[in-house]
């Protein structure tokens, strides 16, 4: 037997949960399928641009009620330990995925969203309807399907998405620590083959999250050896890691991270969050993009279900157009900036220019961020 919903969301991260809250707020029958339980830590920079605050307020979520930390200073260092600091044009806040995802999950449940802990193994589309099958042999159908299953999934393989067939040469490592670090600052420190974000989240905890190429990492025995020999060449990171007390026994890690271009719509599924496209973590704006992508998808879906958009084809085209308008330039800018900072000589040269012309750095930051969201 199939159970019917108006909308089925695959994946319960930021994008999936924000979609669920938005759509259920307007009385839509929503099923969200997430393979993990809440709360859960994830490898993530845990810094969010203030551009999404008005939208979170619209969803009745105030991150500062859950301990979010206001951030308005930005610091950048190169592999040669040259450093520059500036004010963030919009500012942002720090909050862990453990807390934010859990609060969004509770809000979705409160709104009447059905949340199922299971894994989706197949999605088919026939006669203008989706059929979703899960690992636990459950079967559902819906008018709309949103793919919010993150950076990579078995569903990407099943759909033969173009990006999944290419090498994904990056891995991420994250740990929470206690130590001395300014509450209002987010720092990005470069080391050979990667970069590390540092910022505070709730409970006076510091999030240390770095990304590196697998080719740089595999030359070392383990994470500790890699940090000792590569990461700690950056003196800011060495001081941070060595003078801090870990909150967890072991860091979290994730491999096969891809920054290849993805299609915002695949097999009639509207992709949201990292499933639609990822910005380089060096730009520190992936969480904001995931949240904003949910707003774009939800508004269009509501218009479609209310017959204000006359066909599925038009819905999909509008989503692709609006997604690209909001994010395509940011992704290109992020890729280009990350590429420049991977080259030591170019990075040092850029930093010397930025020190002489400091107003350029906020302009560069703006290229990877959007304007405050209008509801």
C-alpha positions as a Markdown table, in Angstrom:
| # | Residue | x | y | z |
|---|---|---|---|---|
| 1 | Unk | 0.0 | 0.0 | 0.0 |
| 2 | Unk | 1.1 | 3.5 | -0.7 |
| 3 | Unk | 0.6 | 6.4 | 1.6 |
| 4 | Unk | 0.0 | 9.8 | -0.1 |
| 5 | Unk | 1.3 | 13.2 | 0.8 |
| 6 | Unk | 1.3 | 16.5 | -1.1 |
| 7 | Unk | 5.1 | 16.9 | -0.6 |
| 8 | Unk | 7.8 | 14.4 | 0.3 |
| 9 | Unk | 11.2 | 15.8 | 1.3 |
| 10 | Unk | 14.2 | 13.4 | 1.2 |
| 11 | Unk | 16.7 | 14.6 | 3.8 |
| 12 | Unk | 16.4 | 16.4 | 7.1 |
| 13 | Unk | 19.3 | 18.9 | 7.1 |
| 14 | Unk | 18.9 | 22.7 | 7.0 |
| 15 | Unk | 17.3 | 22.8 | 3.5 |
| 16 | Unk | 14.9 | 19.9 | 4.1 |
| 17 | Unk | 13.7 | 21.1 | 7.5 |
| 18 | Unk | 13.2 | 24.7 | 6.4 |
| 19 | Unk | 11.2 | 23.4 | 3.4 |
| 20 | Unk | 9.1 | 21.3 | 5.7 |
| 21 | Unk | 8.4 | 24.1 | 8.1 |
| 22 | Unk | 7.6 | 26.6 | 5.4 |
| 23 | Unk | 5.2 | 24.3 | 3.5 |
| 24 | Unk | 3.5 | 23.0 | 6.6 |
| 25 | Unk | 3.0 | 26.5 | 7.8 |
| 26 | Unk | 0.5 | 26.8 | 4.9 |
| 27 | Unk | -1.3 | 23.6 | 5.8 |
| 28 | Unk | 0.3 | 21.3 | 3.3 |
| 29 | Unk | 0.6 | 17.6 | 4.0 |
| 30 | Unk | 4.4 | 17.0 | 4.3 |
| 31 | Unk | 6.5 | 13.9 | 4.9 |
| 32 | Unk | 10.2 | 14.3 | 5.6 |
| 33 | Unk | 12.4 | 11.2 | 5.5 |
| 34 | Unk | 15.7 | 11.4 | 7.3 |
| 35 | Unk | 18.0 | 8.4 | 7.9 |
| 36 | Unk | 19.6 | 9.8 | 11.1 |
| 37 | Unk | 18.0 | 10.7 | 14.4 |
| 38 | Unk | 18.1 | 14.1 | 16.0 |
| 39 | Unk | 20.1 | 15.8 | 17.5 |
| 40 | Unk | 23.3 | 15.0 | 15.6 |
| 41 | Unk | 26.7 | 16.7 | 15.0 |
| 42 | Unk | 27.7 | 17.3 | 11.3 |
| 43 | Unk | 30.9 | 18.3 | 9.6 |
| 44 | Unk | 30.1 | 22.0 | 9.0 |
| 45 | Unk | 31.6 | 25.5 | 9.5 |
| 46 | Unk | 28.6 | 26.5 | 11.6 |
| 47 | Unk | 28.7 | 30.1 | 10.6 |
| 48 | Unk | 25.6 | 31.6 | 9.0 |
| 49 | Unk | 25.3 | 35.0 | 7.3 |
| 50 | Unk | 22.6 | 37.4 | 8.7 |
| 51 | Unk | 21.0 | 37.5 | 5.3 |
| 52 | Unk | 18.7 | 34.6 | 6.4 |
| 53 | Unk | 17.5 | 36.1 | 9.8 |
| 54 | Unk | 14.3 | 37.6 | 8.4 |
| 55 | Unk | 13.4 | 34.2 | 6.8 |
| 56 | Unk | 14.1 | 32.3 | 10.0 |
| 57 | Unk | 11.9 | 34.8 | 11.8 |
| 58 | Unk | 9.2 | 34.0 | 9.2 |
| 59 | Unk | 9.6 | 30.3 | 10.1 |
| 60 | Unk | 9.3 | 31.3 | 13.8 |
| 61 | Unk | 12.9 | 30.4 | 14.5 |
| 62 | Unk | 15.1 | 32.8 | 16.4 |
| 63 | Unk | 18.6 | 31.2 | 16.6 |
| 64 | Unk | 19.6 | 33.6 | 19.5 |
| 65 | Unk | 17.0 | 31.9 | 21.7 |
| 66 | Unk | 19.1 | 28.8 | 21.4 |
| 67 | Unk | 22.5 | 30.4 | 22.2 |
| 68 | Unk | 23.6 | 31.6 | 18.8 |
| 69 | Unk | 26.6 | 33.9 | 18.9 |
| 70 | Unk | 26.7 | 37.2 | 17.0 |
| 71 | Unk | 29.7 | 37.6 | 14.7 |
| 72 | Unk | 30.8 | 40.7 | 12.9 |
| 73 | Unk | 34.6 | 40.4 | 12.5 |
| 74 | Unk | 36.4 | 38.4 | 9.9 |
| 75 | Unk | 40.1 | 37.3 | 9.9 |
| 76 | Unk | 42.0 | 35.6 | 7.1 |
| 77 | Unk | 45.5 | 34.2 | 7.1 |
| 78 | Unk | 47.6 | 32.7 | 4.3 |
| 79 | Unk | 49.9 | 29.7 | 4.4 |
| 80 | Unk | 52.8 | 32.1 | 5.1 |
| 81 | Unk | 51.0 | 33.3 | 8.3 |
| 82 | Unk | 50.2 | 36.8 | 6.8 |
| 83 | Unk | 46.9 | 38.0 | 8.3 |
| 84 | Unk | 44.2 | 40.6 | 7.6 |
| 85 | Unk | 41.1 | 41.5 | 9.5 |
| 86 | Unk | 37.9 | 43.3 | 8.4 |
| 87 | Unk | 34.3 | 43.8 | 9.4 |
| 88 | Unk | 31.8 | 41.5 | 7.8 |
| 89 | Unk | 29.5 | 43.6 | 5.5 |
| 90 | Unk | 26.3 | 41.9 | 6.8 |
| 91 | Unk | 27.5 | 40.1 | 9.9 |
| 92 | Unk | 26.4 | 36.6 | 10.9 |
| 93 | Unk | 26.1 | 34.2 | 13.8 |
| 94 | Unk | 27.5 | 31.0 | 15.0 |
| 95 | Unk | 25.4 | 28.0 | 16.1 |
| 96 | Unk | 26.0 | 24.3 | 15.9 |
| 97 | Unk | 24.2 | 22.0 | 13.6 |
| 98 | Unk | 23.5 | 19.8 | 16.6 |
| 99 | Unk | 21.4 | 22.6 | 18.1 |
| 100 | Unk | 20.0 | 24.3 | 15.0 |
| 101 | Unk | 18.9 | 21.2 | 13.2 |
| 102 | Unk | 17.2 | 19.9 | 16.4 |
| 103 | Unk | 15.3 | 23.1 | 16.9 |
| 104 | Unk | 14.2 | 23.1 | 13.3 |
| 105 | Unk | 13.1 | 19.4 | 13.7 |
| 106 | Unk | 11.0 | 20.3 | 16.7 |
| 107 | Unk | 9.4 | 23.2 | 14.9 |
| 108 | Unk | 8.6 | 20.9 | 11.9 |
| 109 | Unk | 7.0 | 18.4 | 14.2 |
| 110 | Unk | 5.0 | 21.1 | 16.0 |
| 111 | Unk | 3.7 | 22.2 | 12.5 |
| 112 | Unk | 2.4 | 18.7 | 11.8 |
| 113 | Unk | 5.1 | 17.5 | 9.5 |
| 114 | Unk | 5.4 | 13.7 | 9.5 |
| 115 | Unk | 9.1 | 12.8 | 10.1 |
| 116 | Unk | 10.2 | 9.3 | 9.3 |
| 117 | Unk | 13.6 | 7.9 | 10.3 |
| 118 | Unk | 14.4 | 5.8 | 7.3 |
| 119 | Unk | 16.5 | 5.8 | 4.1 |
| 120 | Unk | 15.1 | 6.4 | 0.6 |
| 121 | Unk | 16.4 | 3.8 | -1.9 |
| 122 | Unk | 14.4 | 4.7 | -4.9 |
| 123 | Unk | 12.4 | 7.5 | -6.4 |
| 124 | Unk | 10.3 | 7.1 | -9.6 |
| 125 | Unk | 8.1 | 9.5 | -11.5 |
| 126 | Unk | 5.1 | 8.4 | -13.5 |
| 127 | Unk | 1.7 | 9.9 | -14.5 |
| 128 | Unk | 2.6 | 13.2 | -12.8 |
| 129 | Unk | 3.3 | 11.5 | -9.5 |
| 130 | Unk | 6.3 | 10.4 | -7.4 |
| 131 | Unk | 6.7 | 7.0 | -5.8 |
| 132 | Unk | 9.2 | 6.8 | -3.0 |
| 133 | Unk | 10.5 | 3.5 | -1.7 |
| 134 | Unk | 12.5 | 3.2 | 1.6 |
| 135 | Unk | 15.0 | 0.7 | 3.1 |
| 136 | Unk | 12.3 | -0.4 | 5.6 |
| 137 | Unk | 10.1 | -1.4 | 2.7 |
| 138 | Unk | 7.7 | 1.5 | 3.0 |
| 139 | Unk | 6.1 | 3.1 | -0.1 |
| 140 | Unk | 4.8 | 6.6 | -0.5 |
| 141 | Unk | 3.5 | 8.8 | -3.3 |
| 142 | Unk | 3.3 | 12.6 | -3.7 |
| 143 | Unk | 2.7 | 15.4 | -6.1 |
| 144 | Unk | 6.1 | 17.0 | -5.3 |
| 145 | Unk | 9.4 | 15.6 | -4.2 |
| 146 | Unk | 12.3 | 17.7 | -2.8 |
| 147 | Unk | 15.8 | 16.3 | -2.8 |
| 148 | Unk | 17.6 | 17.7 | 0.3 |
| 149 | Unk | 19.9 | 14.7 | 0.9 |
| 150 | Unk | 23.2 | 16.7 | 1.1 |
| 151 | Unk | 26.5 | 16.5 | -0.6 |
| 152 | Unk | 26.3 | 13.0 | -2.0 |
| 153 | Unk | 23.8 | 10.1 | -1.7 |
| 154 | Unk | 23.1 | 6.7 | -3.2 |
| 155 | Unk | 20.2 | 8.5 | -4.9 |
| 156 | Unk | 22.8 | 10.6 | -6.8 |
| 157 | Unk | 24.3 | 7.4 | -8.1 |
| 158 | Unk | 20.9 | 5.9 | -8.9 |
| 159 | Unk | 19.9 | 9.0 | -10.9 |
| 160 | Unk | 23.3 | 9.0 | -12.6 |
| 161 | Unk | 23.9 | 12.6 | -11.8 |
| 162 | Unk | 26.8 | 14.0 | -13.7 |
| 163 | Unk | 28.8 | 15.3 | -10.7 |
| 164 | Unk | 28.8 | 11.9 | -8.9 |
| 165 | Unk | 30.7 | 10.3 | -11.8 |
| 166 | Unk | 33.6 | 12.6 | -11.3 |
| 167 | Unk | 36.3 | 12.4 | -8.6 |
| 168 | Unk | 35.5 | 14.1 | -5.3 |
| 169 | Unk | 39.0 | 14.9 | -4.0 |
| 170 | Unk | 38.2 | 16.7 | -0.7 |
| 171 | Unk | 37.6 | 15.7 | 2.9 |
| 172 | Unk | 36.4 | 17.6 | 5.9 |
| 173 | Unk | 37.3 | 17.3 | 9.6 |
| 174 | Unk | 35.5 | 19.0 | 12.5 |
| 175 | Unk | 35.9 | 19.2 | 16.3 |
| 176 | Unk | 34.4 | 21.3 | 19.1 |
| 177 | Unk | 36.9 | 22.6 | 21.7 |
| 178 | Unk | 37.0 | 25.0 | 24.7 |
| 179 | Unk | 39.5 | 27.8 | 24.7 |
| 180 | Unk | 40.2 | 31.4 | 24.1 |
| 181 | Unk | 38.7 | 32.9 | 20.9 |
| 182 | Unk | 36.7 | 36.2 | 20.4 |
| 183 | Unk | 33.0 | 35.6 | 20.4 |
| 184 | Unk | 32.4 | 38.1 | 17.6 |
| 185 | Unk | 35.0 | 36.7 | 15.1 |
| 186 | Unk | 35.1 | 34.1 | 12.4 |
| 187 | Unk | 38.5 | 33.2 | 11.1 |
| 188 | Unk | 39.7 | 31.4 | 8.0 |
| 189 | Unk | 43.2 | 30.1 | 8.2 |
| 190 | Unk | 44.9 | 28.6 | 5.2 |
| 191 | Unk | 47.4 | 25.8 | 5.2 |
| 192 | Unk | 49.0 | 23.8 | 2.4 |
| 193 | Unk | 46.3 | 21.9 | 0.6 |
| 194 | Unk | 43.4 | 23.4 | 2.6 |
| 195 | Unk | 41.9 | 25.9 | 5.1 |
| 196 | Unk | 40.2 | 25.9 | 8.5 |
| 197 | Unk | 37.3 | 27.9 | 9.8 |
| 198 | Unk | 37.3 | 29.0 | 13.5 |
| 199 | Unk | 34.3 | 30.5 | 15.2 |
| 200 | Unk | 32.2 | 30.2 | 18.4 |
| 201 | Unk | 28.9 | 28.5 | 18.7 |
| 202 | Unk | 26.5 | 28.2 | 21.7 |
| 203 | Unk | 27.8 | 27.3 | 25.2 |
| 204 | Unk | 31.1 | 29.2 | 24.7 |
| 205 | Unk | 32.3 | 26.3 | 22.4 |
| 206 | Unk | 34.7 | 26.8 | 19.5 |
| 207 | Unk | 34.1 | 25.1 | 16.2 |
| 208 | Unk | 37.2 | 24.1 | 14.3 |
| 209 | Unk | 36.4 | 22.8 | 10.9 |
| 210 | Unk | 38.9 | 22.3 | 8.0 |
| 211 | Unk | 38.8 | 21.0 | 4.5 |
| 212 | Unk | 41.7 | 19.5 | 2.6 |
| 213 | Unk | 42.5 | 17.6 | -0.5 |
| 214 | Unk | 42.7 | 13.9 | -0.2 |
| 215 | Unk | 46.0 | 13.9 | -2.0 |
| 216 | Unk | 47.5 | 16.1 | 0.7 |
| 217 | Unk | 46.0 | 14.0 | 3.5 |
| 218 | Unk | 46.9 | 10.5 | 2.3 |
| 219 | Unk | 50.6 | 11.2 | 2.7 |
| 220 | Unk | 50.1 | 11.0 | 6.5 |
| 221 | Unk | 49.1 | 8.2 | 8.9 |
| 222 | Unk | 46.1 | 9.7 | 10.5 |
| 223 | Unk | 44.3 | 13.0 | 11.4 |
| 224 | Unk | 46.7 | 13.8 | 14.3 |
| 225 | Unk | 49.8 | 13.2 | 12.0 |
| 226 | Unk | 48.3 | 15.4 | 9.3 |
| 227 | Unk | 47.5 | 18.2 | 11.7 |
| 228 | Unk | 51.0 | 18.1 | 13.3 |
| 229 | Unk | 52.9 | 18.1 | 10.0 |
| 230 | Unk | 50.6 | 20.3 | 7.7 |
| 231 | Unk | 47.8 | 22.2 | 9.6 |
| 232 | Unk | 50.1 | 23.4 | 12.3 |
| 233 | Unk | 52.4 | 25.1 | 9.8 |
| 234 | Unk | 49.9 | 27.8 | 10.1 |
| 235 | Unk | 50.9 | 29.3 | 13.5 |
| 236 | Unk | 47.3 | 30.6 | 14.2 |
| 237 | Unk | 46.0 | 27.1 | 13.9 |
| 238 | Unk | 48.8 | 25.5 | 15.8 |
| 239 | Unk | 48.1 | 27.8 | 18.8 |
| 240 | Unk | 44.4 | 27.3 | 18.5 |
| 241 | Unk | 44.5 | 23.5 | 18.4 |
| 242 | Unk | 47.3 | 23.1 | 21.0 |
| 243 | Unk | 45.9 | 25.5 | 23.6 |
| 244 | Unk | 42.3 | 24.3 | 23.4 |
| 245 | Unk | 40.6 | 21.4 | 25.2 |
| 246 | Unk | 38.6 | 19.0 | 23.0 |
| 247 | Unk | 34.9 | 18.6 | 23.9 |
| 248 | Unk | 34.8 | 15.3 | 22.0 |
| 249 | Unk | 37.1 | 12.3 | 22.2 |
| 250 | Unk | 37.5 | 12.1 | 18.4 |
| 251 | Unk | 36.9 | 14.6 | 15.6 |
| 252 | Unk | 34.2 | 14.0 | 12.9 |
| 253 | Unk | 35.2 | 13.5 | 9.3 |
| 254 | Unk | 33.6 | 13.3 | 5.9 |
| 255 | Unk | 35.2 | 12.3 | 2.6 |
| 256 | Unk | 34.4 | 12.6 | -1.1 |
| 257 | Unk | 33.2 | 16.2 | -1.0 |
| 258 | Unk | 32.5 | 17.6 | -4.5 |
| 259 | Unk | 32.3 | 21.1 | -5.7 |
| 260 | Unk | 31.3 | 20.1 | -9.2 |
| 261 | Unk | 28.3 | 21.8 | -10.8 |
| 262 | Unk | 24.9 | 20.2 | -10.1 |
| 263 | Unk | 21.5 | 20.6 | -11.7 |
| 264 | Unk | 18.9 | 22.2 | -9.4 |
| 265 | Unk | 16.3 | 19.8 | -10.9 |
| 266 | Unk | 16.8 | 16.1 | -11.6 |
| 267 | Unk | 14.1 | 13.6 | -12.7 |
| 268 | Unk | 11.5 | 16.3 | -11.8 |
| 269 | Unk | 12.9 | 16.4 | -8.2 |
| 270 | Unk | 13.6 | 19.9 | -6.9 |
| 271 | Unk | 17.1 | 19.8 | -5.4 |
| 272 | Unk | 17.6 | 22.0 | -2.3 |
| 273 | Unk | 20.7 | 22.8 | -0.2 |
| 274 | Unk | 23.9 | 20.9 | -0.9 |
| 275 | Unk | 22.0 | 18.5 | -3.2 |
| 276 | Unk | 21.6 | 21.5 | -5.6 |
| 277 | Unk | 25.1 | 22.9 | -5.3 |
| 278 | Unk | 27.9 | 23.6 | -2.9 |
| 279 | Unk | 30.0 | 26.7 | -2.3 |
| 280 | Unk | 33.6 | 26.3 | -1.2 |
| 281 | Unk | 33.7 | 26.4 | 2.6 |
| 282 | Unk | 36.4 | 29.1 | 2.3 |
| 283 | Unk | 33.5 | 31.4 | 1.5 |
| 284 | Unk | 31.7 | 30.5 | 4.7 |
| 285 | Unk | 28.2 | 30.7 | 3.3 |
| 286 | Unk | 26.9 | 27.2 | 2.6 |
| 287 | Unk | 24.4 | 27.2 | 5.5 |
| 288 | Unk | 22.8 | 30.4 | 4.4 |
| 289 | Unk | 22.5 | 29.1 | 0.9 |
| 290 | Unk | 20.8 | 25.9 | 2.1 |
| 291 | Unk | 18.3 | 27.9 | 4.1 |
| 292 | Unk | 17.6 | 30.4 | 1.2 |
| 293 | Unk | 17.2 | 27.6 | -1.3 |
| 294 | Unk | 14.4 | 26.2 | 0.8 |
| 295 | Unk | 12.6 | 29.6 | 0.7 |
| 296 | Unk | 12.9 | 29.7 | -3.1 |
| 297 | Unk | 11.6 | 26.1 | -3.5 |
| 298 | Unk | 8.8 | 26.4 | -1.0 |
| 299 | Unk | 7.3 | 29.6 | -2.4 |
| 300 | Unk | 7.2 | 28.2 | -5.9 |
| 301 | Unk | 5.8 | 24.9 | -4.7 |
| 302 | Unk | 3.0 | 26.7 | -2.9 |
| 303 | Unk | 2.2 | 28.7 | -6.1 |
| 304 | Unk | 2.1 | 25.4 | -8.1 |
| 305 | Unk | -0.2 | 23.6 | -5.6 |
| 306 | Unk | -2.5 | 26.6 | -5.5 |
| 307 | Unk | -2.7 | 26.6 | -9.4 |
| 308 | Unk | -0.8 | 29.9 | -9.7 |
| 309 | Unk | 1.9 | 28.1 | -11.8 |
| 310 | Unk | 0.1 | 26.2 | -14.5 |
| 311 | Unk | 2.4 | 23.3 | -15.2 |
| 312 | Unk | 5.2 | 21.2 | -13.7 |
| 313 | Unk | 7.5 | 22.2 | -16.5 |
| 314 | Unk | 7.0 | 25.9 | -15.7 |
| 315 | Unk | 7.6 | 25.2 | -11.9 |
| 316 | Unk | 10.9 | 23.4 | -12.7 |
| 317 | Unk | 12.0 | 26.2 | -15.1 |
| 318 | Unk | 11.2 | 28.9 | -12.6 |
| 319 | Unk | 13.1 | 27.1 | -9.9 |
| 320 | Unk | 16.2 | 26.6 | -12.0 |
| 321 | Unk | 16.0 | 30.3 | -13.1 |
| 322 | Unk | 15.6 | 31.6 | -9.5 |
| 323 | Unk | 18.2 | 29.2 | -8.1 |
| 324 | Unk | 20.7 | 30.3 | -10.7 |
| 325 | Unk | 19.9 | 33.9 | -10.2 |
| 326 | Unk | 20.6 | 33.7 | -6.5 |
| 327 | Unk | 23.5 | 31.3 | -6.4 |
| 328 | Unk | 25.3 | 30.7 | -9.7 |
| 329 | Unk | 27.5 | 33.8 | -9.4 |
| 330 | Unk | 28.3 | 33.0 | -5.7 |
| 331 | Unk | 29.4 | 29.5 | -6.7 |
| 332 | Unk | 31.7 | 30.8 | -9.4 |
| 333 | Unk | 33.1 | 33.5 | -7.2 |
| 334 | Unk | 33.7 | 31.0 | -4.4 |
| 335 | Unk | 35.4 | 28.5 | -6.7 |
| 336 | Unk | 37.7 | 31.3 | -8.1 |
| 337 | Unk | 38.6 | 32.7 | -4.7 |
| 338 | Unk | 39.3 | 29.2 | -3.3 |
| 339 | Unk | 41.5 | 28.5 | -6.4 |
| 340 | Unk | 43.5 | 31.7 | -5.8 |
| 341 | Unk | 44.1 | 31.0 | -2.1 |
| 342 | Unk | 45.4 | 27.5 | -2.9 |
| 343 | Unk | 48.3 | 29.1 | -4.7 |
| 344 | Unk | 50.8 | 30.4 | -2.0 |
| 345 | Unk | 52.4 | 33.1 | -4.1 |
| 346 | Unk | 49.2 | 34.5 | -5.4 |
| 347 | Unk | 47.6 | 34.4 | -2.0 |
| 348 | Unk | 50.5 | 36.4 | -0.4 |
| 349 | Unk | 50.3 | 38.9 | -3.3 |
| 350 | Unk | 46.6 | 39.3 | -2.9 |
| 351 | Unk | 46.9 | 39.8 | 0.8 |
| 352 | Unk | 49.6 | 42.5 | 0.3 |
| 353 | Unk | 47.1 | 44.4 | -2.0 |
| 354 | Unk | 44.2 | 44.0 | 0.4 |
| 355 | Unk | 46.4 | 45.4 | 3.2 |
| 356 | Unk | 47.1 | 48.5 | 1.1 |
| 357 | Unk | 43.5 | 48.8 | -0.1 |
| 358 | Unk | 41.5 | 47.3 | 2.8 |
| 359 | Unk | 38.0 | 48.3 | 1.5 |
| 360 | Unk | 38.4 | 45.6 | -1.2 |
| 361 | Unk | 38.1 | 42.7 | 1.2 |
| 362 | Unk | 34.4 | 43.4 | 2.2 |
| 363 | Unk | 33.7 | 43.8 | -1.6 |
| 364 | Unk | 35.1 | 40.3 | -2.2 |
| 365 | Unk | 33.1 | 38.9 | 0.7 |
| 366 | Unk | 29.9 | 40.3 | -0.8 |
| 367 | Unk | 30.5 | 38.3 | -4.0 |
| 368 | Unk | 29.8 | 35.1 | -2.0 |
| 369 | Unk | 26.9 | 36.4 | 0.1 |
| 370 | Unk | 23.5 | 37.7 | -0.8 |
| 371 | Unk | 21.3 | 40.5 | 0.4 |
| 372 | Unk | 18.9 | 40.1 | 3.3 |
| 373 | Unk | 16.1 | 37.8 | 2.3 |
| 374 | Unk | 12.7 | 39.3 | 1.6 |
| 375 | Unk | 9.8 | 37.1 | 2.6 |
